[in-house]
Amino acid sequence: MKQLNAATWLDPGMVACYAGDTGLQGAEARILSELRPRMGAWSMLDVGVGGGRTTRHFAPAVADYVGVDISPSMVEHCRREFGSGHCRFEVTDVRELSALGKRRFDLVLFSYNGLDYLTHEDRLRALEQIHEACRPGGYFCFSTHNIEALPHLMRLRAQYTRDPEWLWRNLGNWFRWRLRHARHVARVAAQRREWAIVNDGAHECRLETYYVRPAAQLAQLEPAFGGTRVFSVDGQELAREDLESTDGDWLYFLCQAR
């Protein structure tokens, strides 16, 4: 993980940013709805659990729930809010999951693009570790940034909000991003790379984020995972032939361990 990203996620102040976030995205809600009838006896691993946004929705549906995060502050928050007999939370790095057990989990979730704050090499390592943690046939669900979205990244009109304080904060961040990072992002978008790491303005330009072409993401999953389905962030399932033309910022992937 890049030093800038690690420092951002380990900042105790990030807890307040995520603790109030309680809803599922459309893709998450659809996937949970589809899987819920089979989840009653499942063991689930929730990677990058943050403030517990997904805990409140997924934990009641499974028999055994483990939430992990690299941030001790996030984990302590989740223990206070959600700790129960079948839920536990651990400080754990996704690049090293062996302590949790091999072939243990029926479902591994890595939401809010957590995979995208690793270097390319660490990303591949994380995918290997997640595969090792999944039972054969177990599901892996995650979201990632779509590199096709780079040309319309950080549009000025998207910074608008009715809250004056947040409007000024958003505009300040937008100007900072335009001055420091916009040219690099435009250059990357023009080069049509398979993947790239850019500063997309997230958390006041405090993060460097991995963007990937959908076909390249599918290739990263092979041969460890199969049966992959892809969803837009609002929950619409996307056909394979449409993936390279979609320019949605985030894509959700649902696949099964082989």
C-alpha positions in Angstrom: 0.0 0.0 0.0 1.3 3.4 -0.9 2.4 5.5 2.1 -0.1 8.3 1.4 -3.0 5.8 1.4 -1.9 4.1 4.5 -1.6 7.3 6.4 -5.1 8.4 5.3 -6.8 5.1 6.3 -5.0 4.9 9.6 -6.1 8.4 10.6 -8.5 8.0 13.6 -10.5 11.0 12.2 -11.7 8.8 9.3 -14.0 6.9 11.7 -16.4 9.9 11.9 -16.4 10.1 8.1 -17.7 6.5 7.7 -19.6 5.8 10.9 -22.6 7.7 9.7 -22.8 5.9 6.4 -25.4 3.2 6.8 -27.0 2.4 3.4 -26.1 -0.2 0.8 -25.5 0.7 -2.8 -27.8 -0.6 -5.4 -25.4 -3.4 -6.5 -24.8 -4.5 -2.9 -28.5 -4.6 -2.2 -29.2 -6.7 -5.3 -26.5 -9.1 -4.5 -27.6 -9.5 -0.9 -31.2 -10.0 -2.0 -30.1 -12.8 -4.4 -27.8 -14.6 -2.0 -29.8 -14.1 1.2 -32.0 -17.3 0.9 -28.8 -19.4 1.0 -26.8 -17.5 3.6 -28.3 -18.7 6.8 -25.5 -21.1 7.6 -22.7 -19.2 5.9 -19.5 -17.8 7.2 -18.7 -14.3 5.9 -15.5 -12.2 5.8 -16.1 -8.4 5.3 -12.8 -6.8 4.3 -12.2 -3.1 4.8 -15.3 -3.1 7.1 -14.7 0.6 8.0 -17.5 2.1 10.1 -19.7 -1.0 9.7 -21.9 0.2 6.9 -22.2 -3.3 5.4 -22.2 -5.0 8.8 -25.7 -3.9 9.7 -27.1 -5.5 6.5 -25.0 -8.6 5.9 -24.2 -9.8 9.5 -27.9 -10.6 10.4 -28.1 -12.8 7.3 -25.2 -15.2 8.2 -24.2 -17.6 11.0 -20.6 -16.4 11.3 -19.4 -12.9 10.5 -15.8 -11.6 10.6 -15.1 -7.9 9.8 -11.5 -6.8 9.3 -9.8 -3.5 8.7 -6.2 -2.1 8.8 -7.4 0.7 11.0 -7.5 -0.1 14.8 -9.9 2.9 15.2 -12.4 1.5 12.7 -12.2 -2.0 14.3 -12.7 -0.6 17.8 -15.8 1.4 16.6 -17.3 -1.8 15.0 -16.6 -3.8 18.2 -18.6 -1.2 20.2 -21.4 -0.9 17.7 -21.8 -4.4 16.4 -20.0 -6.9 18.6 -22.1 -10.0 19.3 -21.9 -13.7 19.6 -21.6 -14.4 15.9 -19.8 -11.1 14.9 -16.2 -10.3 15.6 -13.8 -7.7 14.3 -10.0 -7.9 13.8 -7.2 -5.6 12.8 -6.0 -7.4 9.6 -4.3 -6.6 6.4 -5.9 -8.0 3.3 -2.5 -8.9 2.0 -2.1 -11.5 4.8 -5.3 -13.3 5.7 -3.9 -16.7 6.6 -4.5 -16.2 10.3 -8.3 -16.3 9.6 -8.1 -19.8 8.2 -8.0 -21.3 4.7 -11.0 -22.3 2.7 -13.2 -21.0 5.5 -15.6 -18.4 4.1 -18.7 -18.8 1.9 -18.7 -15.1 1.1 -16.0 -12.5 1.1 -17.0 -8.9 0.6 -14.6 -6.0 -0.2 -16.8 -3.0 -0.7 -16.3 0.8 -1.4 -13.4 0.0 -3.7 -11.0 -0.9 -0.9 -9.0 -3.0 -3.3 -8.2 0.1 -5.2 -5.9 1.6 -2.6 -3.2 -1.0 -3.0 -0.4 -1.0 -5.4 -0.7 -3.3 -8.4 1.5 -6.0 -6.9 -0.4 -5.8 -3.6 -3.7 -6.0 -5.4 -2.7 -9.3 -7.0 -1.5 -10.5 -3.6 -4.8 -9.6 -2.0 -6.7 -11.5 -4.7 -4.6 -14.6 -3.9 -5.2 -14.2 -0.2 -9.0 -13.8 -0.7 -9.0 -16.9 -2.9 -7.3 -18.8 -0.2 -9.8 -17.7 2.3 -12.8 -18.7 0.2 -14.3 -22.2 0.3 -14.5 -23.8 -3.2 -17.6 -22.3 -4.7 -17.6 -19.5 -2.2 -18.5 -16.0 -3.4 -16.3 -13.0 -3.7 -17.9 -9.6 -4.2 -16.0 -6.3 -4.6 -16.2 -3.0 -6.3 -13.5 -1.2 -8.3 -13.0 2.0 -10.2 -13.6 1.9 -13.9 -10.7 3.4 -16.0 -13.3 4.3 -18.7 -14.6 6.9 -16.2 -11.4 9.0 -16.1 -12.3 11.4 -18.9 -15.2 12.8 -16.8 -13.5 12.6 -13.5 -14.1 15.5 -11.0 -16.6 17.4 -13.1 -17.2 20.8 -11.7 -21.0 20.5 -11.6 -20.6 17.3 -9.5 -19.2 19.5 -6.7 -22.5 21.3 -6.1 -24.3 20.9 -2.8 -26.9 23.0 -1.1 -24.8 23.0 2.1 -22.7 26.1 1.9 -19.9 24.7 4.1 -19.6 21.6 2.0 -19.8 23.6 -1.3 -16.8 25.6 -0.4 -14.9 22.5 0.7 -15.8 20.7 -2.5 -14.8 23.7 -4.6 -11.5 24.1 -2.7 -10.7 20.4 -3.3 -11.7 20.7 -7.0 -9.3 23.6 -7.6 -6.5 21.8 -5.7 -7.1 18.7 -7.8 -7.1 20.7 -11.1 -3.8 22.4 -10.2 -2.0 19.3 -9.1 -3.4 16.2 -10.7 -5.8 16.9 -13.6 -3.1 16.8 -16.3 -1.8 13.5 -15.2 -5.3 12.0 -15.2 -6.0 13.4 -18.7 -2.7 11.9 -19.9 -3.5 8.5 -18.5 -7.0 8.5 -20.0 -5.6 9.3 -23.4 -3.1 6.4 -23.2 -5.8 3.8 -22.9 -3.9 1.8 -20.3 -5.2 -1.5 -18.8 -4.9 0.0 -15.3 -3.4 3.1 -13.7 -3.0 4.7 -10.3 -4.1 8.3 -10.2 -5.1 10.9 -7.6 -8.8 11.4 -8.2 -9.4 14.0 -5.5 -10.8 11.6 -3.0 -10.6 12.7 0.7 -9.2 16.1 -0.3 -6.6 14.6 -2.6 -5.2 12.3 0.2 -5.5 9.1 -1.8 -4.0 7.5 -4.8 -6.5 5.3 -6.5 -6.3 2.3 -8.8 -8.5 2.4 -12.0 -8.8 -0.7 -14.2 -10.3 -1.6 -17.5 -13.2 -4.1 -17.0 -11.5 -6.8 -19.3 -8.3 -6.4 -17.3 -10.1 -6.9 -14.1 -11.7 -10.1 -15.4 -8.2 -11.3 -16.4 -6.9 -10.6 -12.8 -9.6 -12.9 -11.4 -8.8 -15.8 -13.7 -8.1 -18.7 -13.2 -8.8 -18.5 -9.4 -12.4 -17.2 -9.8 -15.1 -18.0 -12.3 -18.7 -17.4 -13.1 -18.1 -13.7 -12.8 -21.0 -11.2 -13.1 -20.6 -7.5 -13.3 -23.0 -4.8 -12.1 -23.2 -1.0 -12.3 -23.2 0.7 -8.9 -27.0 1.0 -9.1 -27.5 -2.7 -9.5 -27.9 -3.2 -13.2 -26.2 -6.3 -14.5 -23.9 -5.6 -17.4 -23.4 -8.0 -20.4 -19.8 -8.8 -21.2 -20.1 -7.2 -24.6 -21.1 -3.9 -23.0 -18.3 -3.7 -20.4 -15.8 -1.8 -22.5 -18.4 0.9 -23.4 -19.7 1.6 -19.9 -18.2 4.7 -18.3 -19.7 4.3 -14.8 -17.3 5.4 -12.1 -17.6 2.1 -10.1 -18.3 -1.5 -11.1 -19.2 -4.4 -8.9 -17.9 -7.9 -9.5 -19.5 -11.1 -8.1 -17.5 -14.3 -8.7 -17.0 -17.8 -7.3 -13.8 -19.4 -6.1 -12.6 -22.4 -8.0 
